[in-house]
Amino acid sequence: MNILIVDENGLIPVSTYGGTQRVIWALGKELSRMGHKVAFLVAKGSECNFAEVIERNPRIPLTMQIPGRTDLIHFNSSVPKEVKKPYVATVHWSDSPYLDKNSIFISQHHAGKFGSSCFVYNGLDWDEYGKVELSVKRNYYHFLGKAAWSVKNVRGAIAVTKKMPHEILHVLGGYRFNFKMGLRFTFHPRIKFHGMVGGVEKNHLLQGSKGLIFPVKWHEPFGLAIIESLFFGAPVFGTPFGSLPELVHNDVGFLSTSAGELAEHIMHTQYDTRICHEYARDLFNSQVMAKAYLKKYEIVLSGKTLHEKKPELKADIDKPQWNNK
């Protein structure tokens, strides 16, 4: 099958943290391994060693840039009304305006917010993460995400850490001095900031962590930080919002809306790094994801749609509440 993966934002491959682009890269690679012919229609400057890259020209209608040989298009943003070929469209955001009869969400909760049951969990190509050493000494906890985005709640992660007398928090994805958060200046000897890290540096930091502190204040659609941390043997301590209750069960972490409760649990509970690692490795890999997407592709290739009507955001979604105490 000739599959075109379309993303209107970002470059591939990602150099730092990445999100959507990291997922579509893993998907495209896995589909190629399965024998499909994959092409990416993505931003100028992208490159790929396993699939064709078509540089998207924003001055030309997207439908005019789709190769004639394409059997199926996998959009990762809006779908042009003029598209004629079979397609699906993954919705990566919590409150996306880009909804369609062939929308696919990225967790059960995410789909449910729009009155849907159609979802595929994200997966990653774990071969790209190198060898995992589960027996290494772990000396700190970490936060992973775009700290400048308030709903990621780096302040909550810092509050949890401060309630533990001797623990250290490494912040991956944020800076000590931040203009975007009202000239935030965070100084504490046990809080270490690393900025937007990726690749070997990020993996090394995850490898040495005792756990991810992830008290998000929104309905997280999925959260790659969760599965990346688990892959390196780090349990997850977060809030019970969005997809987190689906992804974080009792053997791999703990969820609470209270900083004090999270801190108390962390200080008095131990987790098996191997269970965390194997859980992420086996359930959230690119092969599992690709097989799930292929089932969706088969439906639209047969002439059907994934939904009878376009999904709509439900109005009765609870607003997440977080307590720093």
C-alpha positions as CSV (number, residue, x, y, z in Angstrom):
1,M,0.0,0.0,0.0
2,N,1.2,3.5,-0.8
3,I,0.6,5.6,2.4
4,L,1.1,9.3,2.6
5,I,1.6,10.7,6.1
6,V,0.8,14.5,6.3
7,D,1.8,16.9,9.0
8,E,1.5,20.6,8.6
9,N,3.7,21.5,11.5
10,G,7.3,20.7,12.6
11,L,10.2,18.9,11.1
12,I,11.2,15.2,11.0
13,P,13.1,13.8,12.5
14,V,12.8,15.7,15.8
15,S,15.9,16.9,17.5
16,T,14.7,17.7,21.0
17,Y,11.5,16.5,22.7
18,G,9.0,16.3,19.8
19,G,5.4,15.1,20.0
20,T,3.4,14.5,16.9
21,Q,6.5,14.3,14.8
22,R,8.1,11.7,17.0
23,V,4.9,9.5,16.7
24,I,4.5,9.8,12.9
25,W,8.2,9.1,12.4
26,A,7.8,5.8,14.4
27,L,4.6,5.0,12.5
28,G,6.1,5.6,9.1
29,K,9.2,3.5,10.0
30,E,7.1,0.6,11.2
31,L,4.8,0.7,8.2
32,S,7.9,0.6,6.0
33,R,9.2,-2.4,7.9
34,M,5.8,-4.1,7.2
35,G,6.4,-3.7,3.5
36,H,4.2,-0.6,2.8
37,K,5.5,2.3,0.7
38,V,5.5,5.4,2.9
39,A,5.9,9.0,2.0
40,F,5.8,12.1,4.3
41,L,4.3,15.4,3.2
42,V,5.9,17.7,5.8
43,A,7.7,21.0,6.4
44,K,10.7,22.1,4.4
45,G,14.0,20.9,5.9
46,S,12.7,17.5,6.9
47,E,14.6,14.4,5.9
48,C,14.1,10.6,6.2
49,N,16.3,7.6,5.4
50,F,13.4,5.1,5.1
51,A,10.7,7.0,3.3
52,E,10.2,9.7,0.6
53,V,10.0,13.2,1.9
54,I,7.8,15.7,0.0
55,E,8.3,19.3,1.2
56,R,5.0,20.9,1.8
57,N,4.5,24.2,0.0
58,P,2.1,26.4,2.0
59,R,1.4,28.5,-1.1
60,I,-0.2,25.6,-3.0
61,P,-3.4,23.8,-2.0
62,L,-2.4,20.7,-0.1
63,T,-4.6,18.4,-2.3
64,M,-2.4,19.4,-5.3
65,Q,0.7,18.1,-3.5
66,I,-0.6,14.6,-3.0
67,P,1.1,12.1,-5.3
68,G,-1.3,10.3,-7.7
69,R,0.0,6.9,-6.6
70,T,-1.2,7.4,-3.0
71,D,-3.7,4.7,-1.8
72,L,-4.4,6.3,1.6
73,I,-3.6,9.6,3.3
74,H,-3.0,9.8,7.0
75,F,-3.5,13.4,8.1
76,N,-2.3,14.7,11.4
77,S,-4.1,18.1,11.3
78,S,-7.0,19.5,9.3
79,V,-8.5,17.6,6.4
80,P,-9.0,19.6,3.2
81,K,-12.6,19.5,2.0
82,E,-11.4,18.7,-1.6
83,V,-9.6,15.5,-0.7
84,K,-10.8,12.6,-2.8
85,K,-8.6,9.7,-1.8
86,P,-9.3,7.5,1.2
87,Y,-7.9,9.0,4.4
88,V,-7.9,9.0,8.2
89,A,-7.0,12.0,10.5
90,T,-5.4,11.6,13.9
91,V,-6.5,14.2,16.4
92,H,-3.5,14.9,18.7
93,W,-4.8,17.8,20.7
94,S,-7.3,18.0,23.6
95,D,-9.7,20.5,22.2
96,S,-8.9,20.2,18.5
97,P,-11.2,22.1,16.0
98,Y,-10.1,19.7,13.3
99,L,-12.7,17.0,13.5
100,D,-13.9,14.7,10.8
101,K,-15.9,11.5,10.1
102,N,-12.5,9.7,9.9
103,S,-11.0,11.2,13.0
104,I,-8.9,8.9,15.2
105,F,-8.2,9.9,18.8
106,I,-5.1,8.8,20.9
107,S,-6.7,7.4,24.1
108,Q,-10.1,6.2,25.2
109,H,-10.7,9.3,27.4
110,H,-9.6,11.5,24.5
111,A,-12.1,9.9,22.2
112,G,-14.8,9.9,24.9
113,K,-14.5,13.7,25.2
114,F,-15.9,13.9,21.6
115,G,-18.5,11.1,22.0
116,S,-16.3,8.6,20.1
117,S,-14.8,5.2,20.8
118,C,-12.3,5.3,18.0
119,F,-8.7,5.6,19.2
120,V,-5.2,4.3,18.7
121,Y,-2.6,4.6,21.5
122,N,0.6,6.3,20.5
123,G,3.6,4.0,20.2
124,L,7.4,4.7,19.8
125,D,10.3,2.9,18.1
126,W,12.1,1.8,21.2
127,D,15.1,0.7,19.1
128,E,15.9,4.4,18.8
129,Y,16.3,4.8,22.6
130,G,19.3,2.6,23.1
131,K,20.0,0.0,25.7
132,V,18.1,0.3,29.0
133,E,20.0,-0.4,32.3
134,L,17.5,-1.2,34.9
135,S,20.0,-1.9,37.7
136,V,21.7,1.5,37.6
137,K,21.6,3.6,40.8
138,R,18.8,6.2,40.6
139,N,19.4,9.5,42.4
140,Y,16.6,11.9,41.5
141,Y,13.1,12.3,40.1
142,H,12.2,14.2,36.9
143,F,9.6,16.3,35.2
144,L,9.3,15.9,31.4
145,G,7.3,18.3,29.2
146,K,7.0,21.9,28.0
147,A,7.3,23.6,31.3
148,A,6.2,27.0,29.8
149,W,2.8,25.5,29.3
150,S,1.0,26.1,32.6
151,V,-1.3,23.0,32.3
152,K,1.8,20.8,32.4
153,N,2.2,22.1,35.9
154,V,5.9,22.2,36.5
155,R,5.1,24.2,39.6
156,G,3.1,21.3,41.0
157,A,6.1,19.0,40.3
158,I,8.3,21.4,42.2
159,A,5.8,21.5,45.1
160,V,5.8,17.7,45.3
161,T,9.6,17.6,45.4
162,K,9.8,20.3,48.1
163,K,7.6,18.2,50.4
164,M,10.2,15.4,50.3
165,P,13.2,16.5,52.5
166,H,16.0,15.2,50.4
167,E,14.8,14.4,46.9
168,I,16.1,16.2,43.8
169,L,14.0,17.1,40.7
170,H,15.4,17.4,37.2
171,V,13.2,19.5,34.9
172,L,13.5,18.4,31.3
173,G,11.7,20.9,29.0
174,G,12.0,24.1,31.0
175,Y,14.3,26.8,32.2
176,R,14.9,28.3,35.6
177,F,14.3,31.8,34.3
178,N,11.1,31.9,32.2
179,F,9.6,35.0,30.5
180,K,6.5,33.2,29.3
181,M,5.3,32.4,32.8
182,G,5.5,36.0,34.1
183,L,9.2,36.3,34.6
184,R,9.3,33.2,36.7
185,F,12.6,32.7,38.5
186,T,12.8,29.3,40.3
187,F,15.7,29.0,42.7
188,H,16.0,25.9,44.9
189,P,19.1,23.8,45.4
190,R,17.2,20.6,44.8
191,I,15.5,21.7,41.5
192,K,17.7,21.3,38.4
193,F,16.7,22.8,35.0
194,H,17.9,21.3,31.7
195,G,16.0,23.2,29.0
196,M,14.6,21.5,25.9
197,V,16.7,18.4,25.8
198,G,16.4,15.4,23.5
199,G,18.3,12.4,22.2
200,V,21.1,10.9,24.1
201,E,21.0,13.6,26.8
202,K,17.3,13.1,27.5
203,N,17.6,9.3,27.6
204,H,20.6,9.5,30.0
205,L,18.6,11.7,32.4
206,L,15.6,9.4,32.2
207,Q,17.8,6.4,32.8
208,G,19.0,7.8,36.2
209,S,15.5,8.8,37.4
210,K,13.5,7.2,40.3
211,G,10.3,8.4,38.7
212,L,8.4,10.9,36.6
213,I,6.5,13.6,38.6
214,F,3.7,14.6,36.2
215,P,0.8,16.5,38.0
216,V,-0.8,17.8,34.8
217,K,-3.8,20.2,35.2
218,W,-5.6,19.3,32.0
219,H,-7.1,16.3,30.3
220,E,-3.8,15.0,28.8
221,P,-4.8,13.2,25.5
222,F,-1.9,10.7,25.9
223,G,1.5,11.9,27.1
224,L,4.6,10.6,25.5
225,A,6.5,11.6,28.7
226,I,4.7,8.8,30.5
227,I,5.7,5.9,28.2
228,E,9.2,7.2,27.7
229,S,9.8,7.4,31.4
230,L,8.3,3.9,32.0
231,F,10.5,2.5,29.2
232,F,13.5,3.6,31.3
233,G,12.1,1.9,34.4
234,A,10.8,5.1,36.0
235,P,7.3,4.9,37.6
236,V,4.8,7.7,37.0
237,F,3.4,10.0,39.8
238,G,0.7,12.2,38.3
239,T,-2.9,13.4,38.4
240,P,-6.0,11.3,37.5
241,F,-6.9,13.4,34.4
242,G,-7.3,12.6,30.8
243,S,-5.6,9.4,29.7
244,L,-3.5,9.0,32.8
245,P,-5.8,6.5,34.6
246,E,-5.7,4.3,31.4
247,L,-1.9,4.4,31.1
248,V,-0.8,4.4,34.8
249,H,-1.9,1.4,36.8
250,N,-0.9,0.5,40.3
251,D,2.1,-1.6,39.3
252,V,3.7,1.4,37.5
253,G,2.7,4.5,39.4
254,F,0.2,6.4,41.5
255,L,-2.2,9.2,40.8
256,S,-3.6,12.0,43.1
257,T,-4.8,15.6,42.9
258,S,-2.7,16.5,46.0
259,A,1.0,17.4,46.1
260,G,1.2,16.2,49.7
261,E,-0.4,12.8,48.9
262,L,1.9,12.3,46.0
263,A,4.9,13.1,48.1
264,E,3.8,10.8,50.9
265,H,3.3,7.9,48.5
266,I,6.6,8.4,46.7
267,M,8.5,8.4,50.0
268,H,6.9,5.2,51.2
269,T,6.4,3.1,48.0
270,Q,8.9,1.2,45.8
271,Y,8.3,0.0,42.2
272,D,9.9,-2.7,40.1
273,T,11.8,-1.0,37.3
274,R,11.5,-4.1,35.1
275,I,7.7,-4.1,35.3
276,C,7.6,-0.5,34.3
277,H,10.0,-1.1,31.4
278,E,8.3,-4.2,30.0
279,Y,4.9,-2.6,30.3
280,A,5.9,0.4,28.0
281,R,8.0,-1.8,25.8
282,D,5.3,-4.3,25.0
283,L,2.1,-2.2,24.9
284,F,3.3,1.1,23.5
285,N,5.6,0.3,20.7
286,S,5.4,1.3,17.1
287,Q,4.4,-2.2,15.9
288,V,1.3,-2.3,18.1
289,M,0.4,1.2,17.0
290,A,1.0,0.5,13.3
291,K,-1.2,-2.7,13.4
292,A,-4.0,-0.7,15.1
293,Y,-3.8,2.0,12.4
294,L,-3.9,-0.6,9.6
295,K,-7.2,-1.8,10.9
296,K,-8.6,1.7,10.7
297,Y,-7.1,2.1,7.2
298,E,-8.9,-1.1,6.1
299,I,-12.2,0.4,7.1
300,V,-11.9,3.6,5.1
301,L,-10.4,1.7,2.1
302,S,-13.5,-0.4,2.0
303,G,-15.6,2.8,1.5
304,K,-16.8,3.2,5.0
305,T,-16.2,6.1,7.5
306,L,-15.0,5.6,11.1
307,H,-17.9,7.7,12.4
308,E,-21.5,8.0,11.2
309,K,-21.2,11.8,11.8
310,K,-18.5,14.2,12.7
311,P,-17.5,13.9,16.4
312,E,-18.2,16.9,18.6
313,L,-16.6,18.1,21.9
314,K,-18.9,17.3,24.8
315,A,-19.8,20.2,27.1
316,D,-19.9,18.2,30.4
317,I,-16.1,17.7,30.8
318,D,-14.9,18.2,34.4
319,K,-12.3,20.8,34.9
320,P,-9.1,19.3,36.5
321,Q,-8.3,20.6,40.0
322,W,-4.9,20.5,41.6
323,N,-3.9,21.1,45.2
324,N,-0.3,22.2,46.0
325,K,-0.7,21.3,49.7
